[in-house]
Amino acid sequence: MARALLGHPPHKAIIGIHGSFAHTGRGHGTDRALIAGLLGFAPDDDRIRASFSIAQAQGLAFTLNPVDLGSDAHPNSATFELWGADAHIHCTGASVGGGMIRITEIAGYPVNVSGQYHTLVVVAEDRPGTINAVTSWFLHYHLNIATFKVSRHQRGGQAIMIIASDDDLPHDLPDAITDFPWVTWARYIPKLAS
């Protein structure tokens, strides 16, 4: 999901591992699985064990460091700071059990993204008409919105929209939305396989 948020394959990653990830992650292969995810590997990909060398061969520079995210953070949490092409993103997520993950922060905004839906993430100026402009594309493509959440740090500043859909989103939808001059960026996070 962090790779999808970046919108490009990363060429640099700084990963902070918290709690049990920091204490037992290496022995359980979590470190290799995190890098494999950044490479776009599926959870059952046989190449996960070799993800470090594959990352190096593909030009992905990475570091994994223990971090303390505080007692409120899930013990299986990780932070990602990623760079790729002309993009940069910071996000935090957790492995919450049963093969499920949850993104809890994107670009400094608290969020709750589970990967159970096809999700559009939009960062834009907080101004009248933005929600209507973005959701009109969902009407245009006959897409059903399952959940919709907007957060902002202050009125008139930047805001983030998290739009979860029951339907697969057209892959050109983020580009169409970033054509609006007040939109900073938009990314599509495909539904995770269940």
N, C-alpha and C positions, 0 to 999 in steps of 0.2 A: 504494500500500500504506500510506503514511503517513496518507492521508485515511481509509482503512478502520480503521486503528488508533485514530484520534481518535474515530470513531463518529458524527461529525457533520460537515457542511461547515465548514471552518475560517473564522474571521473574522479571525484574525491568524496570521502565519507568520514565523518567523525562520529563514532557511535559511543554513547554512554550506556553502560549496563548497570542496572540497579538491583539491589536486594539479592534474591537467590540467583538471578542471572549473573551477577557479579561473583557470587561465591561458588556456584557449581556449574555455571554455563559452559566453561571450557570442557569439563569432563562429560557433560551431556551433549556436547556438539552444538550448543546454542550459538556460539560465536561463528561457527561455519555456516549454520543455517541462516543467520542474519545476513551474512555476506552473500550467500546463495540467493536470498530474496532480492537483494539489490542487483544481482545479475539477471533476475527474471526467472529463476528456476522454480519449478513446482515443488511442493513439499515432499513429494515422493521421488524426486529426481536423483538418480544414482551419482550424479556429479557433486552433490553437496559436500561429501568428504574432501573433495579436491577444490572446493570453492576459493580457498586462499590463493592457490597457484593459478587458477583460472582467472581470478580477479587481476592478479599481477600481469598475466599475459594479455588481458584486455585493457590494461591501462587504468584500472581502478585502484587508486591509492586510498588506503583506509587505516584507521586506528580504532581500537576498542579499548575503552578506559572505564574503570569503575566510577560510578557517580552515586551521590546520595540525593534522591529526589524527595526525601522526607517521609514521615510515617504515613501520610495519606496516600502515597503512591502504591500501586499494586506491586508486590514483591518481584514479579516477573516483568519489569518495565525496562524500556530502552528509549533513549533519545537519539534522534538522527539529525545531523546537519549534513546536507548533501549539496554538491555542486555538479552541474552538468550543462554543457553547451552554454547558453546564456541565462541559466536559471539557478536559483539557490532556494533551499527550503529548510526549515527546522520543524520537526514534529516529534511527538512523544506517543508511545503506544505500549500496550501490554499484552502478553499472552495470558488470557484469563481462564484457561482450562478447556478441556474437551476439544482441542484444535481450534478454538475461537481466539480472535484477537480484537483489540479495541484501541482506536486512536483517540487520545485524550487531549491533545494539543496540536494545533497547526498554526505556524507563524505567530505564536504568542496568544492565540485565541483558545479558550477552553472549548472542546468539542466532544462529541460522543459518536464516533463512526465505527460501526461494527463489521462492515464488509458483508453484511447479510443482504444488502440491496446494491443495485447499481447507483453510484453516488456522483453527483456533480458538486464540486467545491469551487466557489467563486469569491474572489476578493475584489471589492470595488469601493468607490466613494459612497458614503452614506448620503444619498440624496433622493428626493421624491422621484418615483417612477422606476427605480432600479429593479425592484421585485417584479413589477408588472412586465418590464422589458425582458427579464430573464425567463420568467414563467411562461411568457407568450410563446417561446420556443417549444415548451412542453406541449402546449395546445397545438401548435403547428405540426408537431410530429405525432400527436395523439398518444402521449406518454402519461401514465398515471403517476402522480406524486404520492409516495407513501408517507414521508415525513419531510418537514421543512423547518429549518432553524436559522435565524439570523442573530448574529452577535456583533457588537461594536465596542470599542474602547471609549468613544466619545461621539456625541452628535456632530455630524458634518465631517468626521474623519473617515478612516477606512472601516469597512464592515466585512464580515465573512458570511456567506450563505452556504449551508449544507443541505442539499436537496437529494433525498433518497427516492429512487423510483423502482416500481415493480418491474419495469421494462428495461431491456438493454438500451443504452443510449447511443445515438449515432456518434461515431467517433469524431465527426467534424463539428459537433455541438460546441465544445470549448472554443474552437477557432471562431465560430459564428458569434459567440457571446463576447469574446475579446475584441470584436470589431466595434463594440460600443466604446466610445472614447473614455468613459469614466471607469471602465473595468480594468483592473491591474493585471489579473490573471484568472484563468479558469482551468480546472483539471477534471478529468473523468477517472473515477476509481471503479473498475469493473467489480461486479459481485464476485466474492470469493467462492470457489467451488465448495459445495457442501457434502 
